[in-house]
Amino acid sequence: MELLKRISTIPGLVFFSLLSLNSLAVTLHPDISMDVIYDNPEPPQGCSDKSCVGTQIFAMDIDPITGNLFVGQSTSTGGNILVVEPNTGNFIGELPFFSQGLGFAPDGTMYFGVSNLILAVWQRDPQNPGNLNTGVKRIFTTLPDVQHVQVTADGTLYAGISSFSSSQLASNEIVEVDRADAFFQTIISNTDVEAQLSGGFPDQQSFTKSSDGIFMIAYHTGEIVRRNLDGTFEEVNTRSGSIGGLNNVGLTITPDNLVFQFDAASGSVFAVSPDKKVRLIAFGDELTGKVASDIGLSADKNNLYVATDQGRIFRFYTTGGGTLRAALEQDLGVGSISGVVRELGTNLPIASATVTLHTGQT
């Protein structure tokens, strides 16, 4: 392991000294460790059957009942929701649905988008909650182009819908869905965002909602927007790179309100604190998308899981134990930075740059 000798010049970014895992070509924050918990034996061609993680991942969440990872992906036969045990990387099973957005409620009920026009639900058998073949799977409501699902700790269901057919059917909205009667209402629309921010915002990709009501929204070309408690919108760490013209930045949030952003175009993982400080915690070639910018991202307080387009699932956790937020927000003390400043992505030297430290010094 060696001290990183390149620093990305991203406006407003909080920088730290980083450490490099040479064997995996991934550079990490000094308080963060990383494991590869699943590695597809057939990259980059994908999967020859339904029992492996392939090259086009759309969604991922942690099952609160079993702790397993549910991964929504495209396959050669359409798609499935693959179930992986995170400690061993073992394949547990699959649900035969193509889903671009899925999420669990605290009670273990899973909501997932299916076939462009459906939000479905899996209500588990309380006598056998770990069995994928039991319980009730049914259409919950008609909801076009579900891209992301989050059920908050209090049980409120939100879905992010992208554009589908006429803009009168769906126009890039976050909707709140009543879990009792499936009635849904718009919480944030693109019209709201574009009324305050210039530039135009394309199809929505993902979102998070914090326990205190702050939303963060990512779009298909790298824009990341935060809605503050006073109703104002602002961009936070928008990503400029792309793969094939798209940059489907993934977002997820921990129970203690630490938001993670994964930018597959640059192979970078960021943590965003509630105070809007942005920390680069990992980047490298192993995280950079080769086929597409679609990814799976999910986190609890202690672990962040990232599924990439190379058939791998990474786990990030604190080196010394404890929560990710506590580790990333601690004071790293006095240090020095030296070396060549290079542009992230091109790796070209930059003649002049401003580096902002976590203390606010520049």
N, C-alpha and C positions, 0 to 999 in steps of 0.2 A: 504494500500500500504506500502511496506517495502523496505528498501535498499537491493539490491541483494548481497548475500554473497557467490557467486561463480563466478569465472572468467575463461572463456575459454582460453586455451593456443594455440592460432593459430598464427603461425609465421607472423609477419608483421602487425598484426591486431591493429587498433587503439581502445583502450578501454575507456569506460566512466563508471561512476556510473549509474546504471540502476534502474528502478522501476518495481515492480511486480504487475500485476493484478491478485490477488489471485482467484477470481471467475472464471477466464478463463484459469488459469495456463499458462499465457503468460507474459514474462518479456520484458519490453519496455525501450528504451532510454528515459531519463527524459524529452526531448522536443518533444516526439512523443506520440500521443494518438491513440487509436484503437477502432473501432466499428465492430460488426458483422452485416453486412447489409443484408445478406441472410443466412438462416439456413434451410437446407433440413429436413423436419419432419420425414424422413424415414431412417436415417443413421443406420448401414452402408450398408444396402441392396441396396441402389440406388434409382431409381425412378420407380414408377408403371406406369407412363405415361410420356409424352414428355414435361411436363410443369414444371419440377424441375431440379435443378442442381444435378447431380449424383456423382458417386465416381471415374470417370475416365475423368478428364479434360485435354485437350490438348492445348488450346489456349484461349486468351481473349484480347480484345482491346476496347477502348473507342470510341464510335461514335462521331465524332466532330460536327455533326449536332444536335443530340438530347441529347448527354451526356450519353446515355444508354450504358450498358456493353453488348457486344456480346461474348458469351462463347461457344467455340467449344468443344463438348464432345461426348463420346460414350454412347449409350442407349441400352436398351434391344432389340430394333428393328433396331439397326444399329448406328445411331448417328444424332445429329442435332446441329444447332447453336442457342442457347437459348439467348433471349434478356431480360435483367433485368434492371429495373429502380433503380439506386444506392441510391437514397435518401429514398425510401420506401421499396426496396427489392421486389417490385411487379413484377410478370411475365408479360411481354409485348407481347411476341409472340415467334415464332421460325421459322427458315429457315430449311427445311428438307434435310440438307446436312451433311455428316460426314466429318469433317475438322480437321486436326491436326495443321494447321497454317493459321492465318487470320490477316489482317491488313487494316486500313483505310488510304486513302489519305486525305489531308487537305480539299478537296472538298466534302468529304463524300462517294466517291467511295470505295467499299470494294473489296479486292482481297483475295481469299481463296483457299487453296488446297483441292481437292476432289478426292477420289477414286484412290489414289496412282499415277496417271499419268496425272492429270489435274490441272492447275491453272485457276480458274474461276474468274469471275468478276460480281459484282452487280452494275449496273449503275442506279442511282435512278431517279425517276420521279421528276423533279424540281418543279412541281406544288404540289406535295404531298410527300416530301422527307421522312417523318416519317412513311409512310405506307410500311410495309414489303412485301405486295403483289403487289406493283406497281413497275415500272421501268423494267429494262432488266437484266436478269440473264443468263449468257452464258459462254461457254468455251472460255477462253482467249488465252491459249496456252497449248501445251503438255509439261509438266515439271514433272519429276518423283519424288515422295516421298517428297512433300513440307512439311517441318517441322516448318517453321517460315516465317513470312512476315513482312516487315517494309517498309513503305513509308515515306520518310524524308520530312522535312518541305518545301523543294523546289520541292516536287512532284516526286522524283526519287524512283522507285520501286525496292526493293531487295527481293530475296527469298532465304531461306536456304534449300538445298536439301540433304537428307541423302542417304544411299546406297540402291540401288534397282536393283535386278538381276545382270547382268554383271557390273563390275566397269566401263566399257566403256560407259554405259548408264548414270550412276550417281555415283559420287565418293566423296560425302561429300563436297559440294561446296556452296559458296555464289555467286549468280548470280545477275547481274543487268538486269532488264527486261524493254525494251522500251515500254512505255504505249501507244504509237501510233501504232506500228506495231508488238508488242509482240516478237521482236527479243531479244534474251538474250545472255549474254556473261559472262564468269567466271571472278569473281573479286578475290576470294580467294579459293584455293583448299586445301585439306589435304596434297597434295604433297608439297605445299608451307610451311605449318606448320612443317611437319616432316623433311623438309630439314634443319631446324634450331633447332628444339627441339627433344630430344630423348624420347623414351618410347612408341611411337605409339599412335595414337588418333583414337578412334572408331567412331561410327555414330554421326553426328552432331545433336544437340537438338535445340539450339536457338542462336540468335546473336543480337547485337545492333550495330548501326553506329551513332557516334556523329556528330554534325554539323561541326566539324573541321576535320572529316575524320578518326577518330579512331574506329576500329572495336573491339568488344569483342565477343568471340565465346564460347559456352558451349557444351560439349559432353555428351553422354549417361552414362558415368561412372564417372562423376563429374569433369573432367578436364575443366578449364576455361582459355582461351588463349586471350591475347590482341595483336592486330597488331598496332604497333606504326606508327607515320607519316613517319618515315624513312624506313618503310618496315620490321623492325625487329619484331619478335614474342617473347612473354614472358608469363609465366603462372602467373595468378593473383588470389589468393585465391581458388585454386583447392580444391574440397571437396572430402574427402576420404570415407565417409559412403556410404551405398547403401541400397536399398529395393529390395530384390529378385535379387541381382547382378547388379542392375541399379541405377543410380542417375541422373535423367533428370533435371538438374539444370535449373531453369527458369531465363531468363534475360529480362529486359525492361529498357528503358531510358526515362528520362524527357526531355522536350524541352530545359532545360538549362544544359543538359549533365551530369546529375547525374544518374549513372547506379545502378539498384537494382538487386541483386541476391537472389533467393529463393532456399534453400537447404531443400527439404522435408525430406530427410533421417535423418537430425538432427533437423528439425523444426526451422531453422534459416533464418532470413532475414538480408542481408548485403547491405550497400550502398557503392559504390565505386566512389570517386571523380575523376575528370580529372587528378589530380596529383597522382593517384593510391593509395591514402589512403583508407583503408578499415575500415568501421565502422559497428559493430554489432548493429542493431537497435531493433531487437525483436527475441525472441526464446521461445519455450515452447512446452509442450505436445499437446496443441490444434493445433499447426502448423505442428506437425510431421506426416508424411505419415503413414497410416495404411495398405493401400491396394497397392498403387503404388506411384512412385515418380513423375508421371506426374502432372503438375499443370497449372493454368492460371495466368498470371501476366501482369499488365498494369498500366501505371502511367501518370499523367499530372504533372504540376509544384507543385500542392498542395496536391495531393492525390495519394496513392499507393493502388492498389487493388490486392488481392491475393485470388485465388480460389483453395481450397484444395480438397483432395480425400475423405473428410468427408461431402461433400455437403454444405460447407460453403464458403461464400465470405467475406473476411475481408477488411476493409478500414483503412489505416494508414494515419495520417495527423498530422500537427504540433499542439502542445498544445496551443501555443499562437497565432496561425494564421500565414499566410505568406507561403512562399515556403518551401518545404522540404529541398532543398539544403542550403538555408540560415540558417535554424534551425540547421542542422546537422554539418555545417562547422563553427558555431560560437564558440568562446572560452568559455568554461564552468567555467573558473576561477580556483582558487586554491582549492584543496580538498584532501582527504586522502582515502586510500583503505585498508580495513582490512578484515580478514576472511579466509576461507579455499579455496585454489585453487583446483578446480575439473576439470576433463576431461569432455568435452562436449560429451554427448552421453551415456557414462557409469556412469557418476556422481561419479567416484572414486576419492579420494583425491590424489593429486600429491605432492610428497615429495619436489621437487625443480622445480621452474618455473621462467621464465623471463616475466615480464609484461611491455609492451610498452604503454606509454601514448600518447595522441594526441599531446603533446608538443615535442615528441621525447625522453623524458626521459625514462629510464628503471630502 
